Amino acid sequence: MPHPTVRIIRQEHAALAAMLRSIVMLLEQHRRKGTLPDFATLRAMLFYVDEFPEKRHHRKETELLFPRLRARTPISRDLLDRLDSDHARGERRIRNVEHALLAFEMLGEPRREEFERTVGEYVDFYLDHMALEEREILPLAERVLTEDDWRDLDEAFSQNRDPMTGHAPEVEYNALFTRIVNLVPAPIGLGPAL
């Protein structure tokens, strides 16, 4: 049975992957119908990606998990450096996506393709990043970390859980998550179908 930290990371990865894929599916639906997306809904979805995974999930990995792995084994140091670099670049990349969304919203159809391309590249980058962590880093952690390491990590990773994994959101985020779920069209969310 995996440690709680491993389960939390996998759950948070699954929630993020679902959100990213939902953005792509939503854009594909609007393109097929020849309609503009609801920009407020897209902004809310991207804000979630920026607020939770970029600022909380990555921080737990970079500041807590990766240093413990570096202390326990020389294996995968280059990979850990790459993943840390991905985390650092991720914030710039989400800003590029948010800027491309703003350009699409302000300038209209001529910017749709650029936004869709930017989103697609970001989604591919992020899905590859998470797959690498799950395929390489989590099994390594299971092999080399001590019970003391796991106790500390499990406590820290349990502190700020992603509401998209079924945990109650902090009060300040409650409206955001309710909005996303209710506005995103069915079958992706609970909103009216396109």
C-alpha positions in Angstrom: 0.0 0.0 0.0 1.5 3.3 -1.0 2.3 6.0 1.6 -0.2 8.8 2.0 2.2 11.3 0.3 2.3 9.1 -2.8 -1.5 8.8 -2.9 -1.9 12.5 -2.5 0.5 13.3 -5.3 -1.2 10.8 -7.6 -4.7 12.2 -6.7 -3.5 15.8 -7.2 -1.9 14.8 -10.6 -5.2 13.1 -11.6 -7.2 16.2 -10.7 -4.9 18.5 -12.6 -4.8 16.2 -15.6 -8.6 16.2 -15.6 -8.7 20.0 -15.5 -6.2 20.4 -18.3 -7.9 17.8 -20.5 -11.2 19.6 -19.8 -9.9 22.9 -21.0 -8.7 21.2 -24.3 -12.1 19.4 -24.7 -14.0 22.6 -24.0 -11.9 24.5 -26.7 -12.5 21.6 -29.2 -16.2 21.7 -28.6 -16.3 25.5 -29.2 -14.2 25.2 -32.3 -16.5 22.5 -33.8 -19.5 24.7 -33.1 -17.8 27.8 -34.3 -18.5 29.6 -31.0 -16.4 31.6 -28.7 -15.7 30.0 -25.3 -16.9 31.5 -22.1 -13.8 33.4 -21.2 -14.7 33.8 -17.5 -14.9 30.0 -17.2 -11.5 29.6 -18.9 -10.0 32.2 -16.6 -11.4 30.4 -13.6 -10.0 27.1 -14.8 -6.6 28.6 -15.5 -6.6 30.4 -12.2 -7.1 27.0 -10.5 -4.1 25.6 -12.4 -2.0 28.6 -11.3 -3.2 28.7 -7.8 -3.1 25.1 -6.6 -0.7 23.0 -8.7 1.8 25.8 -9.5 1.9 27.4 -6.1 1.1 24.5 -3.7 1.6 21.1 -5.3 4.9 21.9 -6.8 6.1 23.7 -3.7 5.5 20.5 -1.7 7.5 18.4 -4.2 10.4 20.9 -4.6 10.7 21.9 -1.0 9.9 18.7 0.8 10.1 15.5 -1.3 12.9 16.3 -3.7 15.4 17.4 -1.0 14.8 14.2 1.0 15.4 12.1 -2.1 18.7 14.1 -2.8 19.8 13.4 0.8 19.1 9.6 0.5 20.5 8.7 -2.9 22.6 10.1 -5.7 20.3 8.3 -8.2 18.1 10.6 -10.3 19.7 13.9 -9.2 19.7 15.1 -12.8 16.1 14.1 -13.1 15.2 15.9 -9.9 17.1 19.0 -11.2 15.0 18.8 -14.4 11.8 18.5 -12.5 12.7 21.4 -10.3 13.4 23.4 -13.4 10.0 22.3 -14.8 8.4 23.7 -11.7 10.2 27.0 -12.0 9.3 27.2 -15.8 5.7 26.2 -15.1 4.9 29.5 -13.6 6.1 31.4 -16.7 4.3 28.9 -18.9 1.0 29.5 -17.1 1.5 33.2 -17.5 2.0 32.7 -21.2 -1.3 30.7 -21.4 -3.1 33.4 -19.4 -1.7 36.1 -21.7 -2.8 34.1 -24.8 -6.3 33.8 -23.3 -6.4 37.5 -22.7 -5.3 38.2 -26.3 -8.0 35.8 -27.6 -10.6 37.5 -25.4 -9.6 41.1 -26.3 -8.7 40.6 -30.0 -11.1 37.8 -30.9 -10.9 35.1 -33.6 -7.5 36.0 -35.0 -6.0 34.9 -31.7 -7.9 31.6 -31.2 -5.3 29.4 -32.9 -2.4 30.9 -30.9 -4.3 30.4 -27.6 -5.2 26.8 -28.5 -1.6 26.1 -29.5 -0.3 27.6 -26.3 -2.8 25.6 -24.2 -1.9 22.4 -26.1 1.8 22.9 -25.5 1.3 23.6 -21.8 -1.0 20.6 -21.4 1.5 18.3 -23.1 4.4 19.7 -21.0 2.4 19.2 -17.8 1.2 15.7 -18.6 4.7 14.6 -19.5 6.1 16.2 -16.3 3.5 14.4 -14.1 4.1 11.1 -15.9 7.8 11.3 -15.3 7.3 12.0 -11.6 5.0 9.0 -11.3 7.1 6.7 -13.3 10.5 7.6 -11.9 10.4 9.6 -8.7 7.6 8.0 -6.7 9.0 4.5 -7.1 12.4 5.8 -6.1 11.0 7.5 -3.1 9.2 4.3 -2.0 12.6 2.5 -2.2 14.9 4.9 -0.5 13.0 7.1 2.0 12.9 6.2 5.7 9.8 5.9 7.9 10.8 9.2 9.5 10.9 10.8 6.1 7.5 9.4 5.2 6.0 10.5 8.6 7.2 14.1 8.0 6.1 14.1 4.3 2.7 12.5 5.0 2.0 15.2 7.6 3.1 18.1 5.3 1.4 16.8 2.2 -1.9 16.3 4.2 -1.9 20.0 5.2 -3.2 21.7 2.0 -5.1 19.2 -0.1 -6.4 20.1 -3.5 -10.2 20.6 -3.4 -10.5 18.9 -6.8 -9.5 15.7 -5.1 -12.6 15.7 -3.0 -11.4 17.7 -0.1 -13.3 20.7 1.3 -11.8 23.9 -0.2 -10.5 26.6 2.1 -13.2 29.2 2.6 -11.6 31.7 0.2 -11.6 29.1 -2.7 -15.1 27.7 -2.1 -16.7 30.0 -4.6 -14.0 29.4 -7.3 -14.5 25.6 -7.2 -18.3 25.9 -7.1 -18.1 28.2 -10.1 -15.8 26.0 -12.1 -18.0 22.9 -11.6 -21.2 24.7 -12.3 -20.1 26.7 -15.3 -18.1 24.2 -17.3 -20.5 22.6 -19.8 -21.7 19.0 -19.4 -20.4 16.4 -19.8 -17.2 18.0 -18.5 -18.9 19.9 -15.7 -22.5 20.5 -14.5 -23.2 23.5 -16.7 -25.6 23.4 -19.6 -24.3 21.4 -22.6 -22.9 23.3 -25.6 
